[in-house]
Amino acid sequence: MPIWIPKKVDVPLTEEQLQGLLKQYDKNGDGRLSREELREAFRSLGLNFSGWRAWRALRHADGNGDGYISEEEMKELVKYATSKWGFTVY
C-alpha cells in the first residue's frame, strides 16, 4: 500500500531556511538561480504557474538585470515570495 505524502505542509520557515531550500535548485553550481531553476524550485514548493512566478520573481528581485538571482539578491527574492505567495517566514 503506498504511503500518502501531502504536497503542501504549512510549516513556518526562517528566511535562512527558505533561502537554503531555494539554493538547492542551483543545479549547475554557479551560485545563482536562473529562471528555469526558480521554476523548478517553485514547482517543488507546490506553487501553481511556477513558470510565470519565476518570471515575476526575476523581474522583481533581479536588481542588476542579468537574468539570475545572485546571493546578494536572494533576500529580495525571499521577501517577494513571502509577501506575494503566502510562505510563512519568521
MIBADO-245079 format. One record per residue: x, y, z of N, C-alpha, C in turn; residue in one letter. Coordinates in steps of 0.2 Angstrom, whole numbers, padded with zeros to 4 digits, always signed. Example, Ala and Ser with C-alpha at 12.3 -4.5 7.8 and 13.67 -1.06 7.14 Angstrom:
BEGIN
+0066-0028+0039+0062-0022+0039+0066-0016+0039A +0064-0011+0035+0068-0005+0036+0064+0000+0039S 
//
This chain:
BEGIN
+0004-0006+0000+0000+0000+0000+0005+0006+0000M +0004+0011-0005+0008+0017-0005+0006+0021+0001P +0011+0025+0003+0011+0030+0008+0009+0037+0005I +0004+0040+0008+0001+0046+0005+0006+0052+0009W +0009+0056+0005+0013+0062+0007+0009+0068+0005I +0007+0072+0009+0004+0079+0007+0009+0083+0003P +0007+0086-0002+0011+0090-0007+0013+0097-0003K +0009+0099+0001+0010+0106+0005+0009+0105+0012K +0014+0107+0016+0013+0107+0023+0015+0114+0025V +0010+0117+0030+0011+0123+0032+0016+0123+0038D +0022+0124+0037+0027+0125+0042+0031+0131+0042V +0031+0135+0047+0035+0141+0046+0042+0140+0045P +0045+0144+0041+0052+0144+0040+0056+0150+0042L +0062+0150+0043+0066+0156+0044+0068+0158+0037T +0070+0164+0036+0072+0167+0030+0078+0163+0027E +0082+0161+0032+0088+0157+0030+0086+0150+0028E +0081+0147+0031+0079+0140+0029+0076+0141+0021Q +0072+0146+0020+0069+0147+0014+0074+0148+0008L +0079+0152+0010+0085+0153+0006+0089+0147+0004Q +0090+0143+0009+0093+0136+0009+0089+0132+0004G +0083+0132+0005+0078+0127+0001+0079+0130-0007L +0079+0136-0008+0079+0139-0015+0086+0137-0018L +0091+0138-0014+0098+0137-0016+0099+0130-0018K +0096+0125-0016+0096+0118-0018+0095+0117-0025Q +0091+0122-0028+0090+0121-0035+0095+0124-0040Y +0100+0126-0037+0106+0129-0041+0109+0123-0044D +0106+0120-0049+0109+0114-0052+0116+0114-0055K +0118+0120-0058+0124+0120-0061+0130+0122-0056N +0128+0124-0050+0133+0126-0045+0136+0133-0046G +0133+0137-0050+0136+0144-0051+0135+0149-0046D +0131+0147-0041+0129+0152-0036+0124+0157-0037G +0120+0155-0043+0115+0160-0045+0109+0155-0047R +0103+0158-0047+0097+0154-0049+0094+0157-0055L +0094+0153-0060+0091+0155-0067+0083+0155-0066S +0080+0157-0072+0073+0157-0072+0071+0149-0072R +0074+0145-0075+0072+0138-0075+0073+0135-0068E +0079+0136-0065+0080+0134-0058+0075+0136-0053E +0073+0143-0054+0067+0145-0050+0061+0142-0051L +0059+0141-0058+0053+0137-0059+0053+0130-0056R +0058+0127-0056+0058+0120-0053+0058+0121-0045E +0061+0126-0042+0060+0127-0035+0053+0128-0033A +0050+0133-0037+0043+0135-0035+0038+0129-0036F +0040+0125-0042+0035+0119-0043+0036+0114-0037R +0042+0113-0035+0043+0108-0029+0040+0111-0023S +0039+0117-0022+0036+0120-0016+0029+0120-0016L +0026+0118-0022+0019+0117-0023+0015+0123-0026G +0019+0127-0029+0016+0133-0032+0013+0132-0039L +0007+0134-0040+0005+0133-0047+0008+0139-0051N +0007+0138-0058+0010+0143-0063+0017+0145-0061F +0021+0139-0060+0028+0141-0057+0032+0144-0063S +0031+0143-0069+0035+0147-0074+0034+0154-0074G +0027+0156-0073+0025+0163-0073+0028+0166-0066W +0028+0163-0061+0030+0165-0054+0038+0166-0055R +0041+0162-0058+0048+0163-0059+0050+0169-0063A +0046+0170-0068+0047+0176-0072+0046+0182-0068W +0040+0182-0064+0039+0188-0060+0044+0189-0054R +0046+0184-0051+0051+0184-0046+0058+0187-0049A +0060+0185-0055+0066+0188-0058+0065+0195-0059L +0059+0197-0062+0058+0204-0063+0058+0208-0057R +0056+0206-0051+0056+0209-0045+0063+0209-0042H +0066+0204-0041+0072+0203-0037+0079+0203-0040A +0079+0203-0047+0085+0203-0051+0087+0211-0051D +0091+0213-0046+0092+0220-0046+0097+0223-0052G +0102+0218-0054+0106+0220-0059+0104+0219-0066N +0099+0215-0067+0096+0214-0073+0099+0209-0077G +0103+0204-0074+0107+0199-0078+0103+0193-0079D +0097+0192-0077+0093+0186-0078+0094+0181-0073G +0097+0182-0068+0099+0177-0062+0098+0181-0055Y +0096+0176-0051+0096+0178-0044+0102+0176-0040I +0106+0181-0039+0113+0180-0035+0112+0180-0028S +0117+0178-0025+0117+0178-0017+0115+0184-0014E +0117+0190-0017+0115+0197-0015+0108+0198-0016E +0105+0195-0021+0098+0196-0022+0093+0192-0019E +0096+0187-0016+0092+0181-0013+0087+0184-0007M +0089+0189-0003+0085+0192+0002+0079+0195-0001K +0080+0198-0007+0074+0202-0010+0069+0197-0013E +0072+0191-0016+0068+0186-0018+0064+0183-0013L +0067+0181-0007+0063+0178-0001+0058+0183+0001V +0059+0190+0002+0054+0195+0004+0048+0195-0001K +0050+0195-0008+0045+0195-0013+0040+0188-0012Y +0043+0183-0012+0040+0176-0011+0035+0176-0005A +0038+0179+0001+0033+0178+0007+0028+0183+0006T +0029+0189+0003+0023+0194+0003+0018+0192-0003S +0020+0189-0008+0016+0188-0013+0012+0181-0013K +0016+0176-0011+0013+0169-0011+0012+0165-0005W +0012+0169+0001+0010+0166+0007+0014+0161+0011G +0021+0161+0009+0025+0157+0013+0026+0160+0020F +0026+0156+0025+0026+0159+0032+0034+0159+0034T +0036+0165+0035+0043+0166+0037+0043+0169+0044V +0047+0167+0049+0048+0170+0055+0055+0172+0056Y 
//
